[in-house]
Amino acid sequence: MTQLTPAVALVSGGLDSLVSAALAREAGHPLFALSIDYNQRHQVELAAARRIAHALGAARHVVLPIDLSAFGGSALTDRDIDVPKDGVDGSIPVTYVPARNTIFLSLALGWAEAAGARDIYLGVNALDYSGYPDCRPEFIAAYERLAELATKAGVEGQPFRFQAPLQQMTKADIVREGARLGLDMGMSWSCYDPAPGGLHCGRCDSCRLRHKGFVEAGVPDPTGYAVTPPVD
């Protein structure tokens, strides 16, 4: 049997990226895990990313520093902006990091071309997320077209496939998929504003969506919260 080429998977440390990377492994790709240290306030997620890469048997794991706090403009990179704790309202929140996925996909594309990979996995989700514009299917499709124009591999007829297997899943669907894959979902990290003692705050958008997913999936939530998130 011919071995598949490697897949570059963006592994943030969160639940969605854990499941997405595990699906790349299930598909038979050698896994190249890429995590970005963008000086995010929730640096603890990088420790989770290392746990995930190890648990999934990644052939390589690169943690790449790129300090987006130099730009600011987001509660995740500017410590003077508070992380909202009032729930998800459908608008684009201040936890949106300007052009983050465009930047991250560029880095993943660069590694993929250098490594001879043609598949790039990312855990973006358009349904149960926080309204981020760079999680939409049309963004991923447009970026795939851009990659074909912007790379040597693309213009030579070896296009890249941007795999977003969770795109149309609810958070409950993602939790069920993680359970099907036999993943320890407790090793992932979702909270934007970590509480003392290594706990999720339980109040930010990401905590609320995470806990809601476990509840709706009927799967016990292994997450340690400072405050149990409400389920709307």
Sine and cosine of phi, psi and omega as CSV:
sin_phi,cos_phi,sin_psi,cos_psi,sin_omega,cos_omega
0.00,0.00,0.73,-0.68,0.02,-1.00
-0.96,0.28,0.78,-0.63,0.02,-1.00
-0.96,0.27,0.66,-0.75,0.05,-1.00
-0.93,0.38,0.42,-0.91,0.10,-0.99
-0.93,0.37,0.33,-0.94,0.03,-1.00
-0.88,0.47,0.40,-0.92,0.17,-0.99
-0.89,-0.45,0.72,-0.70,0.14,-0.99
-1.00,0.02,0.83,-0.55,0.00,-1.00
-0.89,-0.45,0.80,-0.60,0.13,-0.99
-0.96,0.27,0.89,-0.46,-0.06,-1.00
-0.87,-0.49,0.99,-0.17,-0.03,-1.00
-0.99,0.16,-0.41,0.91,-0.16,-0.99
0.94,-0.34,-0.18,0.98,-0.02,-1.00
-0.99,0.13,0.15,-0.99,-0.03,-1.00
-0.89,0.46,-0.70,0.72,-0.05,-1.00
-0.90,0.43,-0.69,0.73,-0.01,-1.00
-0.93,0.36,-0.51,0.86,0.09,-1.00
-0.87,0.49,-0.77,0.64,-0.05,-1.00
-0.92,0.39,-0.66,0.75,0.01,-1.00
-0.87,0.48,-0.72,0.69,0.01,-1.00
-0.90,0.43,-0.60,0.80,0.04,-1.00
-0.91,0.42,-0.56,0.83,0.06,-1.00
-0.93,0.36,-0.57,0.82,0.10,-1.00
-0.89,0.46,-0.69,0.73,0.05,-1.00
-0.90,0.45,-0.70,0.72,-0.01,-1.00
-0.87,0.49,-0.55,0.83,0.02,-1.00
-0.94,0.33,-0.19,0.98,0.07,-1.00
0.98,-0.20,0.13,0.99,0.01,-1.00
-0.99,0.16,0.68,-0.73,0.33,-0.95
-0.87,0.50,0.71,-0.70,-0.18,-0.98
-0.99,-0.14,0.84,-0.54,0.16,-0.99
-0.95,-0.31,0.94,-0.33,-0.08,-1.00
-1.00,-0.08,0.75,-0.66,0.02,-1.00
-0.86,-0.52,0.85,-0.53,0.08,-1.00
-0.87,-0.49,0.61,-0.80,-0.06,-1.00
-0.92,-0.38,0.85,-0.52,0.13,-0.99
-1.00,-0.04,1.00,-0.08,-0.06,-1.00
-0.98,-0.21,0.41,0.91,-0.03,-1.00
0.89,0.46,0.62,0.79,0.05,-1.00
-0.93,0.36,0.50,-0.87,-0.04,-1.00
-0.92,0.39,-0.44,0.90,0.02,-1.00
-0.99,-0.12,0.90,0.45,-0.01,-1.00
-0.86,0.50,-0.37,0.93,-0.01,-1.00
-0.86,0.52,-0.39,0.92,-0.01,-1.00
-0.92,0.40,-0.40,0.92,0.03,-1.00
-0.94,0.33,-0.55,0.83,0.12,-0.99
-0.90,0.44,-0.64,0.77,0.06,-1.00
-0.90,0.44,-0.64,0.77,0.02,-1.00
-0.88,0.48,-0.63,0.78,0.03,-1.00
-0.91,0.41,-0.64,0.76,0.04,-1.00
-0.88,0.47,-0.68,0.73,-0.04,-1.00
-0.91,0.41,-0.73,0.68,-0.01,-1.00
-0.86,0.51,-0.66,0.75,0.02,-1.00
-0.92,0.39,-0.72,0.69,-0.06,-1.00
-0.90,0.44,-0.55,0.84,-0.01,-1.00
-1.00,0.06,-0.01,1.00,0.04,-1.00
0.93,0.36,0.62,0.79,-0.01,-1.00
-0.84,0.54,0.70,-0.71,0.05,-1.00
-0.92,0.40,-0.56,0.83,0.10,-1.00
-0.57,-0.82,0.52,-0.86,0.13,-0.99
-0.70,-0.71,0.88,-0.47,0.03,-1.00
-0.94,-0.34,0.81,-0.59,0.16,-0.99
-0.96,-0.27,0.94,-0.34,-0.16,-0.99
-0.97,-0.24,0.85,-0.53,0.02,-1.00
-0.99,0.11,0.75,-0.66,0.13,-0.99
-0.47,-0.88,0.94,-0.34,-0.25,-0.97
-0.99,0.11,1.00,-0.01,0.01,-1.00
-0.97,0.22,-0.13,0.99,0.08,-1.00
-0.93,0.38,-0.30,0.95,0.08,-1.00
-0.90,0.44,-0.44,0.90,0.04,-1.00
-1.00,-0.02,-0.61,0.79,-0.07,-1.00
0.95,0.31,-0.46,-0.89,0.06,-1.00
1.00,0.07,0.14,0.99,-0.02,-1.00
-0.50,-0.87,0.53,-0.85,0.08,-1.00
-0.91,0.41,-0.30,0.95,0.00,-1.00
-1.00,0.10,-0.27,0.96,-0.02,-1.00
-0.84,-0.54,-0.19,0.98,-0.01,-1.00
-0.88,-0.48,0.95,-0.31,-0.08,-1.00
-0.92,0.38,-0.17,0.99,0.04,-1.00
-1.00,0.07,-0.12,0.99,0.04,-1.00
-0.97,-0.25,0.83,-0.55,-0.04,-1.00
-0.96,0.28,0.62,-0.79,0.15,-0.99
-0.96,0.29,0.81,-0.59,-0.03,-1.00
-0.91,0.41,0.58,-0.82,-0.04,-1.00
-0.79,-0.62,0.34,0.94,-0.11,-0.99
-0.98,-0.22,0.09,1.00,0.03,-1.00
0.98,-0.21,0.19,-0.98,-0.06,-1.00
-1.00,0.04,0.80,-0.60,-0.03,-1.00
-0.88,-0.47,0.06,1.00,0.06,-1.00
1.00,-0.07,-0.26,0.97,0.05,-1.00
-1.00,0.09,0.23,-0.97,0.03,-1.00
-0.97,0.24,0.89,-0.45,-0.13,-0.99
-0.99,0.10,0.16,-0.99,0.00,-1.00
-0.95,0.30,-0.09,1.00,0.11,-0.99
-0.99,0.15,-0.11,0.99,0.15,-0.99
-0.90,0.44,0.79,-0.61,0.05,-1.00
-0.99,-0.16,0.87,-0.49,-0.10,-1.00
-0.78,0.63,0.87,-0.50,0.10,-1.00
0.87,0.49,0.37,0.93,-0.11,-0.99
-0.84,0.55,-0.77,0.64,-0.06,-1.00
-0.94,0.35,-0.50,0.87,0.10,-1.00
-0.89,0.46,-0.69,0.73,0.02,-1.00
-0.92,0.40,-0.73,0.68,-0.06,-1.00
-0.90,0.43,-0.66,0.75,0.01,-1.00
-0.92,0.40,-0.54,0.84,0.07,-1.00
-0.88,0.47,-0.67,0.74,0.02,-1.00
-0.92,0.38,-0.67,0.74,0.04,-1.00
-0.90,0.44,-0.63,0.78,0.03,-1.00
-0.90,0.45,-0.68,0.74,0.03,-1.00
-0.87,0.50,-0.69,0.72,0.02,-1.00
-0.92,0.38,-0.66,0.75,-0.02,-1.00
-0.86,0.51,-0.70,0.71,-0.01,-1.00
-0.91,0.41,-0.66,0.75,0.00,-1.00
-0.90,0.43,-0.56,0.83,-0.09,-1.00
-1.00,-0.03,-0.06,1.00,-0.04,-1.00
0.98,0.22,0.31,0.95,0.05,-1.00
-1.00,0.09,0.51,-0.86,0.06,-1.00
-0.87,-0.50,-0.16,0.99,-0.01,-1.00
-0.91,-0.41,0.75,-0.66,0.03,-1.00
-0.84,-0.55,0.88,-0.48,-0.05,-1.00
-0.98,-0.20,0.69,-0.73,0.07,-1.00
-0.60,-0.80,0.52,-0.86,-0.14,-0.99
-1.00,-0.09,0.48,0.88,-0.01,-1.00
-0.91,0.41,0.49,-0.87,-0.07,-1.00
-0.60,-0.80,0.79,-0.61,-0.11,-0.99
-0.99,-0.13,-0.17,0.99,-0.13,-0.99
-0.99,-0.13,-0.82,0.57,-0.12,-0.99
-0.97,-0.23,0.43,0.91,-0.08,-1.00
-0.99,-0.13,-0.25,-0.97,-0.14,-0.99
-0.97,-0.24,0.43,0.90,0.07,-1.00
0.99,0.13,0.32,0.95,-0.03,-1.00
-0.96,0.30,0.76,-0.65,-0.04,-1.00
-0.93,0.38,-0.42,0.91,-0.05,-1.00
-1.00,0.01,0.38,0.93,0.14,-0.99
-0.91,-0.41,0.04,1.00,-0.09,-1.00
-0.99,0.16,0.52,-0.85,0.02,-1.00
-0.83,0.56,-0.61,0.79,-0.03,-1.00
-0.92,0.39,-0.49,0.87,0.07,-1.00
-0.93,0.38,-0.72,0.70,-0.01,-1.00
-0.89,0.45,-0.68,0.73,0.01,-1.00
-0.89,0.45,-0.67,0.75,0.01,-1.00
-0.91,0.41,-0.61,0.79,-0.01,-1.00
-0.93,0.37,-0.58,0.81,0.05,-1.00
-0.89,0.46,-0.64,0.77,0.06,-1.00
-0.91,0.41,-0.66,0.75,0.03,-1.00
-0.87,0.50,-0.68,0.73,-0.02,-1.00
-0.88,0.48,-0.55,0.83,0.02,-1.00
-0.92,0.38,-0.54,0.84,0.00,-1.00
-0.99,0.11,-0.44,0.90,-0.23,-0.97
-0.99,-0.14,-0.10,0.99,-0.11,-0.99
-0.84,-0.54,0.43,-0.90,0.09,-1.00
-0.86,0.50,-0.70,0.71,0.00,-1.00
-0.87,0.49,-0.67,0.74,-0.03,-1.00
-0.89,0.45,-0.72,0.69,-0.04,-1.00
-0.96,0.29,-0.29,0.96,0.06,-1.00
-1.00,-0.07,0.22,0.97,0.11,-0.99
1.00,0.09,0.39,0.92,0.05,-1.00
-0.86,-0.52,0.96,0.29,-0.12,-0.99
-0.93,0.36,0.33,-0.94,0.04,-1.00
-0.99,-0.13,0.54,-0.84,0.06,-1.00
-0.93,-0.36,0.87,-0.49,0.05,-1.00
-1.00,-0.07,0.96,-0.29,-0.11,-0.99
-1.00,-0.07,0.89,-0.45,0.04,-1.00
-0.84,-0.54,0.95,0.30,-0.18,-0.98
-0.92,0.38,-0.25,0.97,-0.03,-1.00
-0.98,-0.18,0.08,1.00,-0.19,-0.98
-0.77,0.64,-0.71,0.70,-0.10,-1.00
-0.96,-0.30,0.32,0.95,0.03,-1.00
-1.00,-0.06,0.55,-0.83,0.23,-0.97
-0.97,0.24,0.21,-0.98,0.04,-1.00
-0.89,0.46,-0.57,0.82,0.06,-1.00
-0.90,0.44,-0.65,0.76,0.06,-1.00
-0.86,0.51,-0.65,0.76,-0.03,-1.00
-0.91,0.40,-0.66,0.75,0.05,-1.00
-0.88,0.47,-0.69,0.72,0.02,-1.00
-0.88,0.47,-0.63,0.77,0.02,-1.00
-0.91,0.42,-0.66,0.75,0.07,-1.00
-0.87,0.49,-0.64,0.77,0.04,-1.00
-0.91,0.41,-0.67,0.74,0.03,-1.00
-0.86,0.50,-0.62,0.78,-0.01,-1.00
-0.97,0.23,-0.11,0.99,0.00,-1.00
0.96,0.29,0.50,0.87,-0.07,-1.00
-0.99,0.11,0.55,-0.84,0.18,-0.98
-0.99,0.11,1.00,-0.04,-0.09,-1.00
-0.95,0.30,-0.23,0.97,0.06,-1.00
-0.94,0.35,-0.26,0.96,0.00,-1.00
-0.99,0.12,-0.11,0.99,0.02,-1.00
-1.00,0.04,0.28,-0.96,-0.02,-1.00
-0.73,-0.68,0.75,-0.66,-0.04,-1.00
-0.88,-0.48,-0.43,0.91,-0.20,-0.98
-0.92,0.40,0.69,-0.72,0.04,-1.00
-0.99,0.12,-0.34,0.94,-0.13,-0.99
-0.67,-0.75,0.96,0.26,-0.14,-0.99
-0.81,0.59,0.64,-0.77,0.05,-1.00
-1.00,-0.02,0.32,-0.95,0.06,-1.00
-0.84,0.54,0.48,-0.88,0.04,-1.00
0.99,0.13,0.27,0.96,0.03,-1.00
0.95,0.31,0.48,0.88,-0.04,-1.00
-0.97,-0.25,0.50,-0.87,0.23,-0.97
-0.94,0.35,0.58,-0.81,-0.06,-1.00
-0.92,0.39,-0.54,0.84,0.01,-1.00
1.00,0.08,-0.04,1.00,-0.09,-1.00
-0.85,-0.53,-0.38,0.93,-0.01,-1.00
-0.95,0.31,0.24,-0.97,-0.02,-1.00
-0.81,0.58,-0.69,0.73,-0.09,-1.00
-0.92,0.40,-0.64,0.77,0.07,-1.00
-0.90,0.44,-0.69,0.72,-0.02,-1.00
-0.88,0.47,-0.71,0.71,-0.01,-1.00
-0.92,0.39,-0.62,0.78,0.01,-1.00
-0.88,0.47,-0.80,0.60,-0.06,-1.00
-0.90,0.44,-0.66,0.75,0.04,-1.00
-0.84,0.54,-0.64,0.77,0.02,-1.00
-0.89,0.46,-0.70,0.72,0.02,-1.00
-0.91,0.42,-0.69,0.73,-0.01,-1.00
-0.88,0.48,-0.75,0.67,-0.05,-1.00
-0.94,0.35,-0.46,0.89,0.04,-1.00
-0.98,0.18,-0.24,0.97,-0.05,-1.00
0.95,0.31,0.47,0.88,0.00,-1.00
-0.92,-0.40,0.75,-0.66,0.01,-1.00
-0.84,0.55,0.71,-0.70,-0.01,-1.00
-1.00,0.09,0.90,-0.44,-0.04,-1.00
-1.00,0.10,0.08,1.00,-0.13,-0.99
-0.98,0.19,0.66,-0.76,0.13,-0.99
-1.00,0.01,0.89,-0.46,-0.01,-1.00
-0.93,-0.38,0.59,-0.81,0.15,-0.99
-0.93,0.36,-0.60,0.80,0.06,-1.00
-0.70,-0.71,0.75,-0.66,0.01,-1.00
-0.91,0.42,0.82,-0.57,-0.05,-1.00
-0.91,0.42,0.59,-0.81,0.11,-0.99
-0.95,0.33,0.50,-0.87,0.08,-1.00
-0.94,-0.34,0.95,-0.32,-0.07,-1.00
-0.96,0.28,0.00,0.00,0.00,0.00
